[in-house]
Amino acid sequence: MRRASSAWGSRSWRSDSSCAESQHWVIGMAHPKTKFTIRPIADRAFLDELLRLRWSGGSLLLRGKMIAPCDVEALVAYDGDRLAGVATWRREDDALYLLTLNNITDQRGVGVALLGAMIKLAREQGAPLIRCIITNDNLNALRFYQRRGFRIIAVYPGAIDTIRETYPHVPLIGHDRIPMRDEIELERGL
């Protein structure tokens, strides 16, 4: 695995075998206050509620299709006993699709830790690719993924407009008052 550096040093991985039912990843940075335990989600009701509150009623979009929360898997990040973030994903063909990446707190490093765990998971499952699709207004996500080795592989003009015809609750205006119209697909080889 490629080691990345940050302002605090390099990230390190170690396996935590204390959980017999599910695999844990402990992802730490050299900064002593930033350490997350990441594991598969156990509370599906919580995931459903989180997605309902944060993602247009709970349904997720993947290349123009609505995906129900029950059809995704999730990893959760904890800082001690405090929930810090959630990443949802779905395997399709040779790619692991990262559907959502939620930082529940304002704590730095949660998204990076969850993405690192997703990359590790994809490798363990033999997926040669990890992909995500973002909307054209989400410039923060575009920066985040490109800084971590993702490349734009497709732009789907009008995809959100088309989805909105069937699902009118999808907002017209997104981040920074940018009209939500298009989808951008990014990919990283593993």
DAPEPE-V454604 format. One record per pair of residues at least 24 apart in sequence whose ideal C-beta (glycine too) atoms are under 6 Angstrom apart, sorted by the first residue. I is the first residue (numbers start at 1). J is the second residue. Records with the same first field share a line. If there is no record, write none. Layout:
BEGIN
I=J + J
END
This chain:
BEGIN
25=117
27=113 + 116
34=109
36=77 + 79 + 84 + 113
37=78
38=75 + 77 + 117
41=74 + 76
47=74
56=169 + 170
57=169
60=99
64=159
72=99
75=117
77=110 + 113 + 114
84=110
85=110 + 114
87=114 + 118
94=128 + 129
95=129 + 131
96=122 + 127 + 130
97=131
98=132
122=190
123=190
128=190
129=187 + 189
130=188
131=187
132=186
133=183 + 185
134=184
135=160 + 174 + 180
136=181 + 182
137=174 + 175 + 178 + 180
138=175
145=186
149=188
150=186 + 188
152=186
153=185 + 187
154=185
155=184
156=183
157=182
159=183
END
